[in-house]
């Protein structure tokens, strides 16, 4: 029996075409939906590692401007309708989430064997990640870091029952937040390592298009039904992913070159806070290959096509990933400086008076002196003094 849609991600992007969020948001929401549907019933053995297809994906963008919630809402509605998939509620506590995970236990038979295995797979959607994570909740962050690795047996302490266990943990997270909200959610020392190095951040500045009124067409309704049927089928997959010969060659060739580049100080994201992310990029690639293979069909074979597609998806995300923590600079006024840099980059050329007129509520003349010096020292602008006494800033720092 063949799939109703030749490639699930391609079909999902077509289904969401008549909506306002950025295409990148829909792409990674779609990837997260496949991860949520696959659960812990599929795996990839690679050397001493065993990988499962769960992801931590966070959509980042200014509040209200990028339609992050719309993108998440479309996906959540679809995954929640797949039988056998457990979706966590938006407002939940650490304790409630642990109980939900333990209660979600399901069994499945490993293909080709008589073995019956158990898994506790949960997908959490959070339109306000700062609410989900709480404020500086290091214990919860530690748990989330553990859950990402899908431990065979995860131990935790309870009140009254002592130590308890969850067998076959698999936690899949899709969240959204604004860049300036990290300050109230995570301590600075938590940025870069552990938890955040496991996250794929998808950063956008604005919505893709304006849709004043949306009415689903009969074609879109049929496409949604086909996507739902195929997502249900993806949920039935179980077993071990394998590389095709060309897929393994493409991955190994890339990995050797990439690892050499890391040793030479070449990183995919130009921000030291993503150093540990860079070390985990190979893991993200292999997880993506699993999901993209499942998007195409039921073979559980990962090809060179899947590698190329996975690498391209990550490269596209990494172009803007350095802007994830715009509100977490240690320097005073780092948020305002980032906003001014965005503005200058977006219009290519502007004047000191225009910048002050636009940002006067947050940036005064003294604060702007610091930002002015910052832009010059960074080498991202050419500065010309005008006859009027004003300054002209011309952006040369490339795309932000």
Secondary structure as UniProt FT lines:
FT   HELIX           8..15
FT   TURN            16..18
FT   HELIX           23..38
FT   TURN            39..40
FT   STRAND          42..46
FT   TURN            47..48
FT   STRAND          49..51
FT   STRAND          56..60
FT   TURN            63..65
FT   HELIX           68..80
FT   TURN            83..84
FT   STRAND          86..88
FT   HELIX           94..103
FT   STRAND          106..109
FT   TURN            111..112
FT   STRAND          116..126
FT   HELIX           129..133
FT   HELIX           138..148
FT   STRAND          153..158
FT   TURN            159..161
FT   STRAND          162..167
FT   STRAND          169..177
FT   HELIX           179..181
FT   HELIX           182..185
FT   HELIX           188..190
FT   TURN            194..195
FT   HELIX           196..198
FT   STRAND          199..203
FT   HELIX           218..234
FT   TURN            235..236
FT   STRAND          239..240
FT   STRAND          242..243
FT   HELIX           245..263
FT   TURN            264..265
FT   HELIX           272..274
FT   HELIX           275..296
FT   STRAND          301..302
FT   HELIX           304..321
FT   TURN            322..327
FT   TURN            332..333
FT   HELIX           334..347
FT   STRAND          349..351
FT   HELIX           352..359
FT   TURN            360..362
FT   HELIX           365..378
FT   STRAND          381..385
FT   TURN            387..388
FT   STRAND          391..395
//
